[in-house]
């Protein structure tokens, strides 16, 4: 399987030990597992204890984290202007989608509906 950007909900499934997520992630080479820095923010925000945060940090060691570049920011802003009111796409999804598009990666997500509105983005549901 080629390199891909992995959305936040999939990492949540992995942390919860969801078997389809575990099976899917094992099918990827470690160097092909990318996440957006936005996903890191979302996941850290969801931690309710230091133990959970440590578990998360261990999991995130297995991914390449991509930054919010100027190109990502401007693409996300354009998508937010176009799709927030029409399709209900929020700024975190726009930033994650723009990261995938700018870095030339398909986005693997469980929330295909939100991301389908973002033109030029390859979106897949892994399981």
C-alpha positions, -999 to 999 in steps of 0.1 A, spaced: 0 0 0 14 35 -8 21 63 17 -10 80 31 -22 106 55 -42 91 84 -71 110 99 -76 114 136 -105 90 140 -84 61 128 -57 69 154 -85 70 181 -96 35 169 -60 23 172 -56 36 207 -89 18 217 -75 -14 202 -102 -17 175 -91 -48 156 -100 -36 120 -78 -5 127 -50 -26 141 -51 -50 111 -51 -21 86 -23 -2 102 -2 -33 102 -6 -35 64 13 -2 61 51 2 62 61 25 91 77 50 67 44 53 48 23 64 79 18 101 79 -4 123 101 -11 161 102 1 181 131 -36 190 135 -43 154 143 -17 156 171 -34 187 185 -68 169 184 -55 138 200 -36 156 228 -67 177 235 -87 145 240 -63 131 266 -78 131 301 -48 119 320 -10 118 319 -12 81 314 -34 86 283 -10 112 270 20 89 274 2 61 256 -6 86 228 30 98 225 42 61 222 16 55 194 26 87 176 63 76 175 52 53 146 41 82 123 57 110 103 40 142 114 35 168 86 34 206 94 10 233 85 29 250 57 19 283 39 5 262 11 -16 241 35 -29 272 53 -41 289 21 -56 257 7 -75 251 39 -87 287 41 -100 285 5 -119 253 13 -133 266 46 -147 297 28 -163 275 2 -175 245 23 -181 255 59 -217 268 54 -225 246 24 -212 212 36 -204 218 73 -167 212 69 -148 227 98 -113 242 99 -95 211 114 -108 189 85 -98 216 60 -63 217 75 -60 179 75 -74 176 40 -51 204 27 -21 187 43 -29 155 23 -34 175 -9 -3 197 -6 19 167 2 4 146 -25 -10 119 -2 -44 101 -2 -63 107 30 -76 77 49 -105 86 71 -137 72 87 -154 105 79 -155 103 41 -186 125 38 -169 157 52 -138 153 31 -155 144 -2 -165 180 -7 -128 191 -9 -119 191 -46 -87 175 -57 -84 154 -25 -82 116 -27 -103 102 2 -105 65 12 -121 46 41 -96 19 52 -120 -5 69 
